[in-house]
Amino acid sequence: MVHVWPLALHDGELTLRPLRRRDRAAFERLRGRNASWLRPWDATDPERGPLPIDFRTLHRWNQQQARLGLALPLVITVQGRLVGQITAGPIQYGALRSAVLGYWIGHEAAGRGIVPRATALLIDHLFAELGVHRIEVTVRPENAASLRVVEKLHLRQEGLRRSAIHVDGAWRDHLVFALTADEVATGDDGRGVLRRLRDEFPSDTPAT
């Protein structure tokens, strides 16, 4: 199992790849258009309020964390157009072999099955290529769209973390969902979660 960076993962017209310097204008337009859409789910600082997303700082942090193998921060693109972001991190090795996933997508691309596909694609990579054993996702109970993602991917609900993360100006409860590698039948092509998703939701996951 070898950590490779930079990394690109593909499923038809869907690609997960690193954030590039030349993405700045498109990234900032996407975040700007979706500011109110994303605000209820964006982390905030309990002392300073909303955390401004400075593109240069984000790009530098992404590269540093990825080179060290501590995270896989990737943008989501569809037919080359940037529509969101997904990150596995922190990634822990040794006895834990675990990763935490987080994601967001612009309103205009929501509801098209993109986030479940992107998440399945990344989970398959973590299981098959990096030897990660456990994936965890935390979701606010009010976030119906994200709850649908973990439901489609068959992540187990494991409990509720009270006041777990400061989001949208307050400490918010988060539900914990998880999936382990031994719960997925991964084929020789490294596909397991994505194949299961495609079998169950063929209209949302075009064959490639």
C-alpha positions as CSV (number, residue, x, y, z in Angstrom):
1,M,0.0,0.0,0.0
2,V,1.6,3.2,-1.2
3,H,0.4,6.8,-0.7
4,V,0.6,8.7,-4.0
5,W,0.3,12.4,-4.5
6,P,-0.8,14.1,-6.6
7,L,-3.8,11.8,-7.2
8,A,-6.7,11.7,-9.6
9,L,-9.6,9.3,-9.3
10,H,-12.1,8.9,-12.2
11,D,-15.5,7.5,-12.8
12,G,-16.8,8.5,-16.2
13,E,-17.4,12.2,-16.3
14,L,-16.7,12.5,-12.5
15,T,-13.1,13.2,-11.4
16,L,-11.6,13.8,-8.0
17,R,-8.3,15.6,-8.2
18,P,-6.1,18.1,-6.2
19,L,-7.0,21.8,-6.0
20,R,-4.8,23.7,-8.5
21,R,-3.6,27.3,-8.4
22,R,-5.4,28.0,-11.6
23,D,-8.7,26.8,-9.9
24,R,-8.8,30.0,-7.8
25,A,-11.3,32.0,-9.9
26,A,-13.7,29.0,-10.4
27,F,-13.3,27.9,-6.7
28,E,-14.1,31.4,-5.3
29,R,-17.0,31.9,-7.7
30,L,-18.4,28.5,-6.6
31,R,-18.1,29.3,-2.9
32,G,-19.5,32.8,-3.5
33,R,-22.6,31.6,-5.3
34,N,-23.2,29.0,-2.6
35,A,-22.5,31.0,0.5
36,S,-26.0,30.9,2.0
37,W,-26.4,27.2,0.8
38,L,-23.2,26.1,2.6
39,R,-23.4,28.4,5.7
40,P,-25.5,26.0,7.9
41,W,-22.9,23.2,7.4
42,D,-19.6,25.2,7.5
43,A,-17.4,25.0,10.5
44,T,-16.9,28.2,12.5
45,D,-14.5,29.5,15.2
46,P,-16.3,29.9,18.6
47,E,-14.2,33.1,19.2
48,R,-13.9,34.6,15.7
49,G,-17.0,33.4,14.0
50,P,-17.1,32.2,10.3
51,L,-13.8,30.9,9.1
52,P,-12.8,32.7,5.9
53,I,-11.6,30.5,3.1
54,D,-8.4,32.1,1.9
55,F,-7.5,30.3,-1.4
56,R,-3.8,30.5,-1.1
57,T,-3.8,29.2,2.5
58,L,-6.2,26.4,1.6
59,H,-4.1,25.4,-1.4
60,R,-0.9,25.4,0.7
61,W,-2.4,23.5,3.5
62,N,-3.9,20.9,1.1
63,Q,-0.5,20.3,-0.5
64,Q,1.3,20.0,2.8
65,Q,-1.2,17.6,4.4
66,A,-1.4,15.5,1.2
67,R,2.4,15.2,0.7
68,L,2.7,14.0,4.3
69,G,0.0,11.4,3.8
70,L,-2.2,12.9,6.5
71,A,-5.1,13.8,4.2
72,L,-6.4,13.5,0.7
73,P,-8.1,16.8,-0.1
74,L,-9.6,16.7,-3.6
75,V,-12.0,18.8,-5.6
76,I,-15.0,17.2,-7.3
77,T,-15.3,18.0,-11.0
78,V,-17.9,16.9,-13.5
79,Q,-17.0,17.1,-17.2
80,G,-14.1,19.3,-16.1
81,R,-16.2,21.7,-14.2
82,L,-15.5,22.2,-10.5
83,V,-18.7,21.5,-8.4
84,G,-17.5,20.7,-4.9
85,Q,-14.8,19.3,-2.6
86,I,-14.2,16.0,-0.7
87,T,-11.5,15.4,1.8
88,A,-10.3,12.3,3.6
89,G,-8.5,13.5,6.7
90,P,-7.1,13.0,9.1
91,I,-5.8,9.7,7.8
92,Q,-4.3,7.5,10.6
93,Y,-2.2,4.5,10.0
94,G,-0.7,1.9,12.4
95,A,-3.2,0.1,14.6
96,L,-6.1,2.5,13.7
97,R,-5.9,2.5,9.9
98,S,-8.8,5.0,9.7
99,A,-9.9,8.1,7.9
100,V,-12.6,10.8,8.4
101,L,-14.5,12.0,5.3
102,G,-16.0,15.4,4.7
103,Y,-17.6,16.9,1.6
104,W,-19.6,19.8,0.2
105,I,-21.2,20.5,-3.2
106,G,-22.7,23.5,-4.9
107,H,-26.4,23.9,-5.0
108,E,-26.6,23.7,-8.8
109,A,-25.0,20.2,-8.8
110,A,-26.9,18.8,-5.7
111,G,-29.4,16.1,-6.1
112,R,-27.7,14.4,-9.0
113,G,-26.0,11.6,-7.2
114,I,-22.6,13.2,-7.5
115,V,-21.6,13.2,-3.8
116,P,-22.5,9.5,-3.2
117,R,-20.4,8.6,-6.3
118,A,-17.5,10.8,-5.2
119,T,-17.6,9.4,-1.7
120,A,-17.8,5.8,-2.9
121,L,-14.9,6.4,-5.3
122,L,-12.7,7.8,-2.5
123,I,-13.7,5.1,0.0
124,D,-12.8,2.4,-2.5
125,H,-9.3,4.1,-3.0
126,L,-8.8,4.3,0.8
127,F,-9.7,0.6,1.3
128,A,-8.0,-0.9,-1.8
129,E,-5.0,1.3,-2.3
130,L,-4.1,2.7,1.1
131,G,-5.1,-0.2,3.3
132,V,-7.4,1.9,5.5
133,H,-9.7,-0.3,7.6
134,R,-12.3,2.2,8.9
135,I,-14.1,5.2,7.3
136,E,-16.0,7.6,9.5
137,V,-18.4,10.4,8.5
138,T,-20.1,12.8,11.0
139,V,-23.4,14.5,10.0
140,R,-25.6,17.1,11.6
141,P,-29.0,15.5,12.3
142,E,-30.7,18.3,10.4
143,N,-28.6,17.7,7.2
144,A,-31.1,15.6,5.3
145,A,-29.0,15.6,2.1
146,S,-25.9,14.3,3.8
147,L,-27.9,11.7,5.7
148,R,-29.1,10.4,2.4
149,V,-25.5,10.1,1.2
150,V,-24.5,7.8,4.1
151,E,-27.7,5.9,3.8
152,K,-27.0,5.1,0.1
153,L,-23.5,4.0,1.0
154,H,-24.6,1.7,3.8
155,L,-22.6,3.4,6.5
156,R,-23.7,2.3,10.0
157,Q,-25.0,4.8,12.5
158,E,-22.9,4.4,15.6
159,G,-24.3,7.1,17.9
160,L,-24.5,10.9,18.6
161,R,-21.7,13.2,19.6
162,R,-23.1,16.0,21.7
163,S,-21.8,19.5,20.8
164,A,-19.1,17.9,18.7
165,I,-18.2,20.6,16.2
166,H,-18.7,24.4,16.1
167,V,-20.8,25.0,13.0
168,D,-22.8,28.0,11.9
169,G,-22.1,29.9,15.1
170,A,-22.8,27.3,17.7
171,W,-21.7,23.9,19.1
172,R,-23.7,21.3,17.1
173,D,-24.6,17.7,17.7
174,H,-23.3,15.3,15.1
175,L,-24.4,11.7,14.2
176,V,-21.5,9.3,13.6
177,F,-21.5,6.9,10.7
178,A,-18.9,4.3,9.8
179,L,-17.9,1.6,7.4
180,T,-15.1,-0.9,7.6
181,A,-13.3,-2.7,4.8
182,D,-14.5,-6.1,5.8
183,E,-18.1,-4.9,5.3
184,V,-17.5,-4.4,1.5
185,A,-16.8,-7.0,-1.2
186,T,-14.0,-5.3,-3.1
187,G,-13.2,-6.7,-6.6
188,D,-9.9,-7.0,-8.3
189,D,-10.5,-3.6,-9.9
190,G,-10.6,-2.0,-6.4
191,R,-14.3,-1.3,-6.7
192,G,-16.6,-2.3,-3.9
193,V,-18.6,0.6,-2.5
194,L,-19.0,2.2,-5.9
195,R,-20.1,-1.1,-7.5
196,R,-22.7,-1.6,-4.8
197,L,-24.0,2.0,-5.2
198,R,-24.2,1.5,-9.0
199,D,-26.1,-1.8,-8.6
200,E,-28.7,-0.2,-6.3
201,F,-29.0,3.2,-7.9
202,P,-28.2,2.7,-11.6
203,S,-30.0,5.9,-12.7
204,D,-27.7,8.0,-10.5
205,T,-24.5,6.2,-11.4
206,P,-24.0,5.9,-15.2
207,A,-21.9,2.9,-16.2
208,T,-18.4,3.8,-17.3
